[in-house]
Amino acid sequence: MKKLTMNTLRTLAVGSVLALVAVFVPLAPSANAADCDTLTIGNGVDCAKGAEVPDQLFGDGSIFTTIVNVLLFVIGAISVIMLIIGGIRYTISNGDSGSVTAAKNTIMYALIGLAIAFLAFAIVNWVLGAITPTA
């Protein structure tokens, strides 16, 4: 039973990683074909970068904001997955006090992780809004 559970958890973890990669990695860079025909360093960099890549450090749609939002999304997704795992562990504990305690701790830490992810998102957006100039 433990081997089946571990294999299921590994499959869920690998599937989650593959789903995240499929969502966040574009299939092909979208750049103008006319700009990519000439062989200069500047055009090569622009073609490799793609059209939707941010070029500023702070502000709406910036590099920092994108990185922070992706990391907070990953933390939130991991917390939700751990919450589900804790619920499954609680369900299959069969009244064993050690297993019930471990499952309750997993659920509690997953909820704490979700709360921290939400608060971190709010704090980061508030700080970025305070330090970036509005045009």
Buried (B, 14 or more C-beta within 10 A) or exposed (E): EEEEEEEEEEEEEEEBEEEBEEEEEEEEBEBEEEEBEEEEEEBEEBBEEEEEBBEEEEBEEBBBBEEBEEBBBBBBBBBBBBBBBBBBBBEEBEEEEEBBEBBBEBBEBBBEBBEBBBEBBEEBBEEBEEEBEEE
